[in-house]
Amino acid sequence: MTPATTPATLPALDALPDLPRDADGPVFREPWEASAFAITLELHAAGHFTWDEWATALSQQIRAAQAAGDPDLGNTYYRHWLAALESLVTTKALATPEALDLRAQDWVRAYRNTPHGHPVELKTG
Amino acid sequence: MAHDHHGDEMTEPPSEMALRVQALESLLVEKGLVDLKALDVIIDRYENRVGPRNGAHVVARAWTDPDYLERLRTDATAAIAELDYTGRQGEHMVVVENGPKVHHLVVCTLCSCYPWPVLGLPPAWYKSSPYRSRAVIDPRGVLAEFGTVLDDDVEVKVWDSTSEVRFLVLPERPEGTEGWTMEQLIPLVSRNSMIGVEKARPATEATA
């Protein structure tokens, strides 16, 4: 029905170590993985970091996880991805770790205060 | 149709990872650093090629293996888990079978409950308010927009997903595919055919 979206210029996914993918592209196991992936591509496209910086941040996380005993079979890949994204977002001062923690807690409250089946809306403050 | 979303229970927060992404996303959107629509475009670009293969595997297996079809009818959650496709929240899967006289269509009128372990991420239109409301009021009109025109004597049933029950449409096996293997059939099973807005691709469109 809708025409295929014009592919955004893709950064070098090949430069990323062990990205879960098949012949067509990245493979996601859960929706949050796709969101983390999309946020990264967007921040990169807006020039908040270079793809080299991103690949470095990600491989650091993966190496740290491996050193800590993660067998790293691909199922934890996006956990490392998210940790790398959070660290890059905070080192680039796009958000502080405290703000991220607070916001996550706000969301938990929002879920717990929303009757099942209703849209969950965030009330900050 | 009753929409059983457990009216008086509160919503259980998602997994820690999902929460962290949601926190990050909402903060960055608020600061104008990312745009939700742009994120949707990126996700949209990938969703088609990701999850639906799992569902296509389930459907093609059911087309070729009568015992599996029977297990799918009795306990879809377990039959799907046999193929290693399991969800995080343990929601129940129910398979509805299309046939010559009945066509099933899946929607979630309130939000966008979607069987993502088998279908991947919901497409933008599935989450859209027009689809959510019109699928119930005017299912034939919605189907026509997807190019699916049904004879008048075909009954259209609309299934409203909830956070407890997710539906997967088992499309009719296309004509002219007798004797095809599961691998040959999988490419005929589109995501849209498993939501019920389209039929499975005809045998003539097989790439194999």
Interface residues (C-beta under 8 A of the other chain):
Chain A: M1 T2 T5 P7 A8 D22 D24 G25 P26 V27 F28 E30 P31 W32 A34 S35 A36 F37 A38 I39 L41 E42 L43 A46 H48 Y78 R79 L82 L85 E86 V89 L94 A95 A99 L100 D101 R103 A104 D106 W107 V108 Y111 R112 N113 T114 P115 H116 G117 H118 P119 V120 L122
Chain B: H3 H5 H6 G7 D8 E9 M10 T11 E12 P13 P14 S15 M17 A18 L19 R20 V21 Q22 A23 L24 E25 S26 L27 L28 K31 L33 V34 D35 A38 L39 D40 V41 I42 I43 D44 R45 Y46 E47 R49 V50 G51 R88 L110 C111 W116 G120 L121 A124 W125 E145 F146 G147 T162 S163
